Amino acid sequence: MYKIKTKSSAKKRFRITATGKVKMPQAGKRHGMIKRSNAQIRRQRGMAIMSKPDAKIVKSYMPKGFYGRKKNTIRTAKQSVEKSFQYSYRDRRQKKRNFRSLWIQRINAGVREQGLTYSKFINGLNKTKISIDRKILADLAYQNPEAFKSIVKKVQSSLN
């Protein structure tokens, strides 16, 4: 792979084409050019296309949306990208928790209008063997209160 220096920008060394490939300067033209033929020198002019595995690594080092050194310096760019991967891993799990708590709040609000608490409602659902998950119950309570009322009435009749 092309050498990436730690305190220099990856954006100076690489270009991303319109098709998403990574172009890099042709390697092996720093010294020994006198011994080479004109055809070799001509072939080493310009830019070369990087291999797919190496391009994947370089693209991860070229973050977008960062300010200052986080986008320019390869060391801090790499750190910020790795940290963003940690955040995305953590937040994919937190998203599930947040939605579940939102659904519970919506169900609780809909149930309290009918004079029940959330825990008694869930207990009644289990007793009547109604197997509707919290996501759908919350959607019913929010979008279609009449249908939700009928479910709550069935649960209340099983509790009494």
N, C-alpha and C positions, 0 to 999 in steps of 0.2 A: 504494500500500500504506500501511497505517497506520504512523505514525512510531514507530520503536523507539529510545528514548534509550539511550545507551551504559551509563550507570551505574545503570539502574533495572531492575526485574524484569519479565520478560515475563509472569510469572504474575499480576502485578497488573493488566495491561492486557487479557489474553485469557483466555477460558474455553473448554475443550473440552467439547462436548456428548456425550451418551451415544452418538450415532451417529458421532462422530468429527469433526464439523464444528467450526470455530473461530468463536467469537462475539467481537465486538469492540464497543467503544462507538461509537455513531453519530457520524460525522465532521461537522464544520461547525457546531457549536453553541457555539463559544467566544465569538463576538462577532457583532454585527449581528442579534440576536434581536428587537429592537424593530421593525425594518422588515418582519419576516416575518408571514405570516398565522398564525392559530391552527392551521390544518390542517397547515402546514409544521412548526410547533413540535411538534405531536402526533406527526407521522411520525418526527421525529428523537429521540423519547424512546426510552430502552432500548438494546438491543444489536442489532447487525446481524451477519449471517452473512458471513464473509470468503470471497473467491473461492478456488477450489481451488489455483491456483499460489501465491498469497500464504499460504494456510493451510499449504502444504507447507513453506515457508520458516520460518514461525513455529513450527511443530511441531518443526522441527529445532533451533530455539533453546530449546525447552523440554525439556531432557534429563531423564531419570529415573534415579534411582540414584546421583546425585552428592551430595556433602556441601557445606554452606556456600555460599560464593560461586559455586561451579561450578553450582549449581542456581538461585541467586537473581539474580545479576548477568548481564545479557545478554552483555556482552563476554567474560567468563570462561566463560560457558555455551557461547557460540559456539566459543571456542577449544577447550574440552574436547570438544565434539561433533566438531569437525574432527580433533582428535587421535585420537579414538576411531575415526573413519573410516580414518585412516592405520593404526592398529593392526589393524583388521579386515582391511584390504587385505593388510598384511604377513602376518598370521597365517593367512589363507586359503592362502597359499603355503607357510608353515611347516608347516601341518597335513599337507600332502601329503608333505613331507620326513620328518616325524616318523613317519607311518604306514609309509612305505617302509622306514625304519630298523627299525621294530618288526617288520615282516614278515621282514626279513633276519635279525634276531636269532632269531626263532622258527624259521626254516628252518635256520639254523646250529645251533641247539640240537638240532633233530630229526635233522640229518645227522650230527652228531658222535656221537650214540648209535650210529650204524651204522658209525662208523670213517672218515668222510670229512670233508673241510673244505667250507666253503660255496663257495669259488671252484672247487674241483674238481667239486663237484656241479653248479654252473651250467654249467661247461665240458662236463660229460657230458650235461647236458640238451640243450645246443646240438648236440652230436655225434649224439645219438639222435633229434634233430628232434622232441622233445617240447615243444610250445608251451603251457605252463601258466604263467600269470603268477605273480608273487611273492605276490600277495594270496591266491590260491587255494592255492598251496603252503603258505603259512603257516597257513591255515585247516585244511588237511589235517593238517599236523604237529601242530596244537594240538587239533583235534577228533577226528580219525580217524587215529591213528598206524599202524594196520595198512595202510591204503591208501597212506600215505606211505612205509612200508617197502617196499612192492612197487615204487613208483617209484624209490626209492633203489637197490634191487637191479637194476633194469633199467639204471640209470645206471652202477652198478659193473661190470656185465657188459660195457658198451660201453667202459669205461675200461681194462679188463684185456685 
